[in-house]
Amino acid sequence: MRTSAEYREKLRSMRPNIYMGGEVLGRDNIPGVEIMDLTFELAAHPDYQHLCTATSHLTGERINRFCHIHQSPEDLLAKQEMTRVATRMVGGCIARCMGIDAMNALSVITYQCDQVHGTEYHTRWLDYLKYWQANDIVGCCAQSDVKGHRKRRPHQQTDPDLYLRVVERRRDGIVVRGAKAHNSFAPLADEIIAIPTRFLTPEEKDWAVAFAVPGDHPGVKLVCRGAKYRERVPELASPLSGKGEIESLTIFDDVFVPWERVFLCGETEFGGQLALLFALYHRHSYTGCKPAMTDIIMGTAALVAEYNGIEREDHVRKKLAELICVAELVYGCGIAAAVKSSRAPSGTQIPDVVFCNVARKHAGVNLYHEYDILADLAGGLPATLPYSEEVVSPEVGELVKKYLKRADHVSPENVYKCFAWISDLACSSMAGVMQYAGVHGGGSPVMEDIAILGTYDIEEKKRYAKFLAGIQE
Ligand SMILES: Cc1cc2nc3c(=O)[nH]c(=O)nc-3n(C[C@H](O)[C@H](O)[C@H](O)COP(=O)(O)OP(=O)(O)OC[C@H]3O[C@@H](n4cnc5c(N)ncnc54)[C@H](O)[C@@H]3O)c2cc1C
């Protein structure tokens, strides 16, 4: 397994291909790098090793769990628990799920495609997985095409490149062209895994493509934007001050991919299945990170209620109970999805579709309500809080502190830190990104309804109704 220092060294050696704010950047100090660091540190930490490492089913070696293909319900449970624990530590997305969720989906689909079409994707993919595990790779997943006109299929777009596609097939590989939107943490990934985003029709063979390339591969352009928490003066800093995250519009500008890194090319029916399966694994990851985000909002809400002197009020306790119900129902559904999981012919464990999607939907529906509770209990100060420089200012610092004072037992500095954190969490550019991720990450909300209704047996429920109503046909 790599150390975070080795990981950073690798990032520094990569070709600068990050386009942000008018510059072309390398990978020094990319927002969010500390989050990736933690995924290496936890795997080496005696208290977290049991959760954050796994045994490779290929080599029997100890590997980072972010490189593992789930072999059992216990693996799914461990991934969920690891995600909840780690998300709490970084106060947001743990960033390394996307790549391994895509790898799990590929493990299933490449095998099934080979059985039907006599292709050799699974063998190729297994070789690639060995490389992943041996090098403790950080991957990201580029699924969401830019998609152009939403009501038109890939082959109906005015510009066919609005969905990523194969433009040339060569003896030694393929050339791909297109772009993937919202590619989280792509500048921090060793490898980008590109997969389709939707079901594909038989005439859409060129769009049925899945592959992996290094993040700095020739022709790959990462057009990025980042969000950061506000810096604070050192006396009032938090572990997250000045830290952030990054998203990429990942452009594949006629990128050559050698065959050994191509995992689907033309088998349209498996393109759609791959899209759905990645979303399923990713929604299972959400059953770990969304409860963690609720834990953070809940803890912050309880803290500010205490500082405001209102923690024993009935309405406050009711609101905290609501937050507990959101966190633990989502988490409980994730557990159920693991317990009710099934084994694919490839040997990979697949979480239950209905439980995963119910969890994701419940988290999404409640997302803005959770922020609403926090905003309610905090009052307006997170939106109007003076900057930290003024709290330590010789002229106005003491006055600012005097007027920050709330409950007697809390120092003005701690009141400030609490409200500055709420400002970060709920009232900043980072908060905006996290809220959008909470709505659309893992697919837009309607996709959960589609997945649930496509799997759930409503006819069975109608039979119960007919029986109880005395209807005989
Ligand atoms: C912060 C953030 C991080 C993300 N990270 C990643 C990532 O790392 N990798 C990745 O692959 N994806 C990522 N995503 C993408 C995410 O998984 C969603 O798939 C994506 O945001 C939805 O696509 P869109 O933004 O193009 O929205 P759209 O698809 O345009 O959705 C907008 C609305 O249009 C509706 N709509 C769309 N198409 C149709 C149609 N044909 N008929 C009727 N209604 C339609 C939708 O239901 C929705 O209501 C991320 C998204 C966010 C916001």
The ligand as an SDF file (V2000), in Angstrom:
LIG
                    3D

 53 58  0  0  0  0  0  0  0  0999 V2000
  -21.2170   18.0420   -7.2250 C   0  0  0  0  0  0  0  0  0  0  0  0
  -21.4450   16.9090   -8.1720 C   0  0  0  0  0  0  0  0  0  0  0  0
  -20.4800   15.9160   -8.3040 C   0  0  0  0  0  0  0  0  0  0  0  0
  -20.6550   14.8740   -9.2160 C   0  0  0  0  0  0  0  0  0  0  0  0
  -19.6680   13.9540   -9.3850 N   0  0  0  0  0  0  0  0  0  0  0  0
  -19.7380   13.0750  -10.4110 C   0  0  0  0  0  0  0  0  0  0  0  0
  -18.6450   12.2300  -10.7450 C   0  0  0  0  0  0  0  0  0  0  0  0
  -17.5990   12.2350  -10.0890 O   0  0  0  0  0  0  0  0  0  0  0  0
  -18.7620   11.4300  -11.8240 N   0  0  0  0  0  0  0  0  0  0  0  0
  -19.8910   11.3990  -12.5930 C   0  0  0  0  0  0  0  0  0  0  0  0
  -19.9350   10.6610  -13.5670 O   0  0  0  0  0  0  0  0  0  0  0  0
  -20.9490   12.1620  -12.2940 N   0  0  0  0  0  0  0  0  0  0  0  0
  -20.9000   13.0020  -11.2420 C   0  0  0  0  0  0  0  0  0  0  0  0
  -21.9690   13.8170  -10.9700 N   0  0  0  0  0  0  0  0  0  0  0  0
  -23.1460   13.7400  -11.8570 C   0  0  0  0  0  0  0  0  0  0  0  0
  -24.3690   13.1600  -11.1970 C   0  0  0  0  0  0  0  0  0  0  0  0
  -24.0870   11.8240  -10.8800 O   0  0  0  0  0  0  0  0  0  0  0  0
  -25.6170   13.2590  -12.0670 C   0  0  0  0  0  0  0  0  0  0  0  0
  -25.6870   12.2160  -12.9590 O   0  0  0  0  0  0  0  0  0  0  0  0
  -25.7080   14.4810  -12.8800 C   0  0  0  0  0  0  0  0  0  0  0  0
  -25.5190   15.6490  -12.1100 O   0  0  0  0  0  0  0  0  0  0  0  0
  -27.0720   14.5970  -13.5680 C   0  0  0  0  0  0  0  0  0  0  0  0
  -26.8190   15.0570  -14.8400 O   0  0  0  0  0  0  0  0  0  0  0  0
  -26.9560   16.5920  -15.2490 P   0  0  0  0  0  0  0  0  0  0  0  0
  -26.2650   17.4320  -14.2850 O   0  0  0  0  0  0  0  0  0  0  0  0
  -26.5670   16.6350  -16.6670 O   0  0  0  0  0  0  0  0  0  0  0  0
  -28.4920   16.8740  -15.0580 O   0  0  0  0  0  0  0  0  0  0  0  0
  -29.6270   16.6510  -16.1200 P   0  0  0  0  0  0  0  0  0  0  0  0
  -29.5850   15.2340  -16.5920 O   0  0  0  0  0  0  0  0  0  0  0  0
  -29.6130   17.7140  -17.1480 O   0  0  0  0  0  0  0  0  0  0  0  0
  -30.9100   16.8160  -15.2110 O   0  0  0  0  0  0  0  0  0  0  0  0
  -31.6540   18.0400  -15.0800 C   0  0  0  0  0  0  0  0  0  0  0  0
  -33.1420   17.6820  -15.0290 C   0  0  0  0  0  0  0  0  0  0  0  0
  -33.5450   17.1840  -16.3030 O   0  0  0  0  0  0  0  0  0  0  0  0
  -34.2010   15.9280  -16.1370 C   0  0  0  0  0  0  0  0  0  0  0  0
  -33.9400   15.1370  -17.3370 N   0  0  0  0  0  0  0  0  0  0  0  0
  -32.7290   14.8270  -17.8650 C   0  0  0  0  0  0  0  0  0  0  0  0
  -32.8850   14.0910  -18.9820 N   0  0  0  0  0  0  0  0  0  0  0  0
  -34.2120   13.9300  -19.1540 C   0  0  0  0  0  0  0  0  0  0  0  0
  -34.9960   13.2580  -20.1320 C   0  0  0  0  0  0  0  0  0  0  0  0
  -34.4600   12.6280  -21.1710 N   0  0  0  0  0  0  0  0  0  0  0  0
  -36.3270   13.2700  -19.9730 N   0  0  0  0  0  0  0  0  0  0  0  0
  -36.9110   13.9190  -18.9400 C   0  0  0  0  0  0  0  0  0  0  0  0
  -36.2200   14.5770  -17.9930 N   0  0  0  0  0  0  0  0  0  0  0  0
  -34.8880   14.5850  -18.1040 C   0  0  0  0  0  0  0  0  0  0  0  0
  -33.5910   15.3250  -14.8700 C   0  0  0  0  0  0  0  0  0  0  0  0
  -34.4190   14.3440  -14.2760 O   0  0  0  0  0  0  0  0  0  0  0  0
  -33.4560   16.5820  -14.0180 C   0  0  0  0  0  0  0  0  0  0  0  0
  -34.6780   16.8550  -13.3870 O   0  0  0  0  0  0  0  0  0  0  0  0
  -21.8440   14.8270  -10.0140 C   0  0  0  0  0  0  0  0  0  0  0  0
  -22.8360   15.8030   -9.8640 C   0  0  0  0  0  0  0  0  0  0  0  0
  -22.6530   16.8400   -8.9560 C   0  0  0  0  0  0  0  0  0  0  0  0
  -23.7310   17.8890   -8.8560 C   0  0  0  0  0  0  0  0  0  0  0  0
  1  2  1  0
  2  3  1  0
  2 52  2  0
  3  4  2  0
  4  5  1  0
  4 50  1  0
  5  6  2  0
  6  7  1  0
  6 13  1  0
  7  8  2  0
  7  9  1  0
  9 10  1  0
 10 11  2  0
 10 12  1  0
 12 13  2  0
 13 14  1  0
 14 15  1  0
 14 50  1  0
 15 16  1  0
 16 17  1  0
 16 18  1  0
 18 19  1  0
 18 20  1  0
 20 21  1  0
 20 22  1  0
 22 23  1  0
 23 24  1  0
 24 25  2  0
 24 26  1  0
 24 27  1  0
 27 28  1  0
 28 29  2  0
 28 30  1  0
 28 31  1  0
 31 32  1  0
 32 33  1  0
 33 34  1  0
 33 48  1  0
 34 35  1  0
 35 36  1  0
 35 46  1  0
 36 37  1  0
 36 45  1  0
 37 38  2  0
 38 39  1  0
 39 40  1  0
 39 45  2  0
 40 41  1  0
 40 42  2  0
 42 43  1  0
 43 44  2  0
 44 45  1  0
 46 47  1  0
 46 48  1  0
 48 49  1  0
 50 51  2  0
 51 52  1  0
 52 53  1  0
M  END
$$$$
